[in-house]
């Protein structure tokens, strides 16, 4: 994104506090530009959380996390800080919380300050672009003096609306890690809040 290219919001989400020391909720937005690039940006944050408000392209994250995405190996959370042009103290942690909420990351089992990539990021980005396309399909311009009308919805879009968003693709590796995480959560209640 050049900085001046407008984006269309696919949706906004609000998540719980990032830690026991933080009060307030964090709101982020998933948006798509005219070229189909998908972005994440923080639109509202707790008072004491320091994070850059700039939109972060998912493509930049995929490039940054190419090795962890390919291998499934844990990576240091602070690596996510490089996705931002501006530097703020909590950029990596906040982005990790957002990506965990989206089902694209999870905390590494028994390894503090590390995360593991999950799901199919391309499929997730496709769903976000599809949401924006459906919004635009329903917004048909009306000439003055005419009654507003809804755009026709194709059978595929109707099925997608009825079934809701697609679930992330889960691999055997994800299932193996989930069973390990479940056992860890039983022993450590703090970890269960992060998963």
N, C-alpha and C positions, 0 to 999 in steps of 0.2 A: 504494500500500500504506500502510495506516495505521500500520504499525510493529508492530502486535500481530496482524495477520492472518497465520496460518501459511502457509508455502509447502511445496510438495512438490518434491524434487529430481528434475529430469529426468535429469541426469547431472553428473559431475565430470570435469574434464580437468586434466592437469598439462602445463605447457609449460616449455621450456628457459629458461636464464637470459636476462634481458632485454638484457644487454650483456656485453661482455668483462670489465667491472669488477665484475659481480655474480656471486656464486656461489650455488648452490642453485636450486631449482625453484619455480615459482609454480603453485598449485592454485586453480582457480576452479570455481564451481558455477553451473549454469543451473537455475533453479527457476521454478515456476508457482504462483500463488495460486488461491484458490477462484473468483475472478472471471475467471480465464484470463490475467491479466497475467503477463508473462515478465520475469524478473530475472536479472542477473548479479551475483555477489558473489565476493570473494576470500576463500578459506577457509584458505589457508596461503601464506606468502610467505618469501622469503629474509630473513635477519636485518636487513640494511641497507636494505631497501626500505620506504619510508614510504608507505602507502596506507590509505585508509579501508576498514573491513570491511563497510560498509553495503551492502545490496542496491540495485542501480541498475536502475530499471525501463527496459525497452527502449523503451516509449512515450515516456519522458522524453528518451531519446537521439534518437528519431525526430523529436521536436519541436525539439530543440536543433540537429539536423543537417538540418532541413527543406530549406534552400536547397542545401547540398551534395548531398543525396540527389536533389533534382530536377534540378540542373544537371550533376552529375558533376564539378564543379570541386574542386580541392584546398582543404583547410581546415587551419588551424593546429591541431596536435595539442593544444595547451593548451586549446582550446575544450571538449574532453571533460571537463576539470576541473569545469565547471559542472554536470555531471550528478550530482555528489555534493553532499549537504547539508553534510557536513564537508569541510574543506579539508586536504589532505595534499599534500606537495611533489610526489609522483610519481603522483597519481591519474590524470591524463590519459595519461601514458606507459604505465602498467600497463593501463588500460582499452583503449588503442590496441592493445597486444600481444594482449590477449584477443580483441578484435574482429577483428584480423588472423587469429588462429588459427581463429576461427569462419568466416572467409571473407567477413566483412562490410566489411572495410577492407583497404587495402594502402597501403604508403608511396608518396607521390607521387614520380614519376620525377625524379631529379636536383634535388629541392627538399627540403632538410633540414627536419625538424620539421613536416612537413605530410603529410596522408593524403588518400586518395580513397575514397569509399563504393563498395561493390561489391554485386552480387546483389540479391535481393528480400528485404528485411527482414521483410515480412509473411509470406512463405512460410517463412522461417527460424523465425519465432515460431510459426507453425502446426505445424511439425514438432516443436517443443519441447512444445507443448500436447498433441499427439498421443502423444508418448512417455509423458507423465504419464498420459494417459487409458488407454493400453495397460497401464501398471503397475497402475492402479486396477482395470481390468477383470480382471486376473489374480489380484488379491487379494480373493477371495470369503470373507466371514466364515463361520466354521464353528461350529455349535452344539455344546455340550459333548457328548461321547460319539460324535460322528459323525466319519467320515473326512474329511480335507480333500479338496476337489475343485477342479479348475481351472474357471474361468469359460469358457463357450463363446467361441470366437474367431470373429468374423465373417470372411467371405472377404476383405474389404478389409484387415482387420488382419493376416490371415495373409499376404497378398501384401506388405504393408508390412514385416512381420517378415522375410520371405524376401529382399526386395530391399534392406533396410537403409534408412538415412536418405536422403532425397532430396538430390541435389546442388543447390547454389545455382544460381539462374537466372543465366545469363551473357548479357550484352548485347553488341552489336557494339562499343560503347564500351569495355567490359571487355577484349574481344579486342584492340582497337587498342592499349590501354594495356599489355596483357600482352606484345605483340610489342616495344613500346618498352622495357619493363622487361627483357625477355630480353637485348636488345642492351646495355642498361646493366649488367646483371649480368655479362656477359662481360668488360666493361672494369673493373668494380669489384667484387671479391670480397666486400667488406663489404656491399654492397647485396644480393648474392645471399642472404646469411643473413637479411636482413630480409624478403625476398619469400617 
